[in-house]
């Protein structure tokens, strides 16, 4: 049984998928399997996978496009490793990613872990350094603010934790990773961070449509706000709602909907502390 199952979901990613797979095969840590999930591609993505002869690679295929959450669920359901690692099909790992990450998890056992990463856009690299968390409550606060850990390229978690939480919510077309991490925090699962940039996240030119972000944030607030208030207090619930408004505002402004974006920004002010954290970023 491999120690780590690497899940690579993809949809029409023939141009970048090979780079992602190659970055896993180049790892100095070798006790892994790669589970590639084709979410209904109509390009040559599957042929890219077939082009690798490594026996550690498995290809699973959906009959049609079911969405990113469903593809990750399919991958994890087929996984054999104790640990699950995710890699988006347009991103890549640095060669020591699994070596350093798994060593850190041996030293400080937790349920879910992340690393720093590099963001690449138009050939320019920028390091994202994760803030230092003083304790597990700080992680909870962090996830109320949003999902800023690039889980699609840096997250490693215990398969048992995934199973206990029921995996991703495939009803969400967007922000399903934020929803998952909120559920993990609310169930008191533990988190850690490796302060090395061990992945490169390649940023494209497009942005999600506002309607999809608004629908997702409405669902997340409906699912979690009451539980957050019960467990962590009224200000925590206001923080969650303000963070949802911030996601909506960003989606609107990026798509040229300035008036609508301004309205959502007003909603962020329900939590002045959350607004100030955004202002200082």
N, C-alpha and C positions, 0 to 999 in steps of 0.2 A: 504494500500500500504506500503510495507517495505521501510525503509529509505535507505538501502544499498542492492544492488544485488551483490552477490559474484559469480564470474564466474570461474569455474574449468573445463578447457578442459583436455581431456586425450586420450591417445592412448596406449593400452597395458601396463597399469600401475597398474595391480592388486596388486602388492606387496607394493605399496606406497600410493595408492589413499585413502585408509581408514584412514591413518595417517593425510592426508591433510583435509579430510572432518571432522574428529574428532576434529581437531584443530579449525575449524570454529565453530562447535557446542559447544565448550568449551569457547567461547567468553563471557566476562562479559557484553558486549553490545549485546542485543538480537533482535533488530529490523532489521532483515535481512532475505533474502531468499538466497538459494544456487542453482545456475543453473549449473548442471553438463552436459558437452557435450562430448559424446562418439564419437570420430573421427574415427569410423570404426575399433574398437578393435576386435581382434580375440582371446583374452584371457578371463579371468573371471572378467575383470574390471567392467562390468555392474552389475554383481552379488554383487560386493562389495558395489555399490551404493544401490542396493535393500536391502542390509543387514541393512541399517539405516532406522528406522521407522519415523523419524522426518518429519512432514508435510511441513516444510519449504524447503525441498529438491525436486527439479525437475530434471528429467533425460531426455535429448534430445539425439537422436542418428542419426549420419550420416550413409548413406548406404555404404559408403566406406571412405577411408582415403583422406581427402581434405587438410590437413595441419593445423598448429597451428593458423594461422590468420583466416582461415575460421571457425574453431571451436569457436574462441573467438567472431567472428561476429555473429554466430548463438546464442551464449549465450546472448550477449547484446541485440540482436533483441527480445529475449523473456523476457528480464529483465523488472521489474516493478519499481525498486527503482529510486530515484532521483540521487543517487550516485552509481557508478560502482566500484567494487574492484576486482582485479584479484589475483588468487592463482594458481600457477602451481601444477600439480598433484603429484609431488615428493617433494614439499616444505611444510612448515607448519607455522602457525602463533602462536605467543605468546598470552596468554589468554587475555591481555588487549589491543591487537592491535587495534581493532575497537573503543574501548572506548577512548583511547588516541588520535587516529587519528581523529575521528569525533569531539572530543572536540577542537582539534587544528584548525580544519576547521571552527568551529563555531566562534572561537576567531579571526582567520585571514582568511576571505573568499577568496579563490582562485579557479582556475579551475581544477588544477591537483596537486596532492600531493604525496610525497614519505616518506619513513622512512629509518632509518638505518637498518641493518640486520646482522645476523651472517652467515658466510659461514662455512659449514661443509664438510670436505673431509677426508675420511678414519678415521672417529671418532674424528678428530681434529677440534675444533671450533675456528674461527677467526672473530673478529668483523670488519665489514666494516662501517666506519664513513664517512658520506657524508660531503664534504667540505661546509663551510658556504657561502651562496650566499648573496652578499651585496645588490643586486637589481635584477630586472627582466632581465636586459641586461647581467648580469653574468650568468643567466640560459641559455640564448641564446648561449653564448660562451661555456658553459658546453656541450650543445648538439651538437655543432660543433665538439667537441672533441670525441664524441661517446655516447654510452648509458651505463652509469655506475650507474644506479639507481635501478637495479633489479626490473623492472616494473612488471614482472611476479609474484612477491611475495609481493611487497610493494605499488604499485600504486593504488590510489583512484582518480577518476575523476567524474565530472558531466556528467550525461548521455547526457545532451544537448550539451556538448562540443564534445563528441564522434560523435553525429549525425551531428553537424555542420562541422566536419572535414571529414565525410564520413567513419569513422572507419578505420580499418587496411587495407592495400593494400594486398589482398590475392594473388596477382601475385608474391609477394616476399616469397620465401621459408625460407629465413633467414633475420634477422635484421629488421623485419617489425615493431618492437617496436621503434627502432631508427628512422626509417622513420616517424612514427606517431608523435613522440616528436619533430622532426624537423619541421613538418608541423604545429604543435601547436605553437611552438616558432615563426615561420614565420608569423602566424596569430595573434601574440601578446596575446595569452592566458597566463594566469598567473600561477605561480608554487610556491610550498612551500615544506618544508622538516621538518619532526619531528625527532629530534635528540635523538631517542631512538631505540635500536635494537629490533624491534617488529616482526620480521620474521626470520626463519632459512631457508637458501637456501642450499639444499643438492647438492653438486657437484659430478657428475659421473666421470667415467674414460675416456669416449670417447670424441672426439673433432669433430666439423663439418668438412666436406670435403672442401678443398680449393676451388674447383670449385663452390660450392654453395655460399661461402662467396664472391668470386670474382664477380659472377653474381649479387649478391645482392648489393654490393658496387657500381658496375658499374651503376646499375639502380638508386640507390640513388643519386649518383653524377649527372647523366643525368637529374634527376627530379629537383634537388634543387640548383646546383652550380650557375646557371645564376641568379636565384631569390635571392640567398644569396648575390651574388656580387652586385646586384642592390640595395638591402635594407641595407646591412651591409658593403659593400666595398670589394675590391680585396683581402685583406689579409684574410678576413673571408672565402672567396671562396677557397683560398689556404689552409686554415686550414681544411675545409671540405674534400678537395681532399687528403690532407696529412693523415687525420684520416682514410679515406677509404683505403689508402695504408697500414696503420698500421694494420688494421683489416686483410687485405690480407696477410701481412707478418706474423702475428701471426698464422693464419690458416696454412700457408705453413710450418712454423718452427715446429709447434706442430705435423704435420704429416710427419716430416722428410725430407721435401723438402727445404733443406738449401739454395741452389743456388737461387731458385725462391723466397724464403723468403728474401734473401739479396737484390735482385733486387727491391722488393717492399719497403724494408727499405730505399733504396736510394730515392724512391719517397716521403717518409716522409720529406725529407730534403727540399722540395719545400717550407715548412713553418718551418724555424728554431725554431720559438717560440713553435710550436706544438711538434717538436722533443724534445725540452728541457723539456716540461711538461711531456712527456713520460719518458724521461731519469731520472727525479727526482722522479717518482712514486715508 
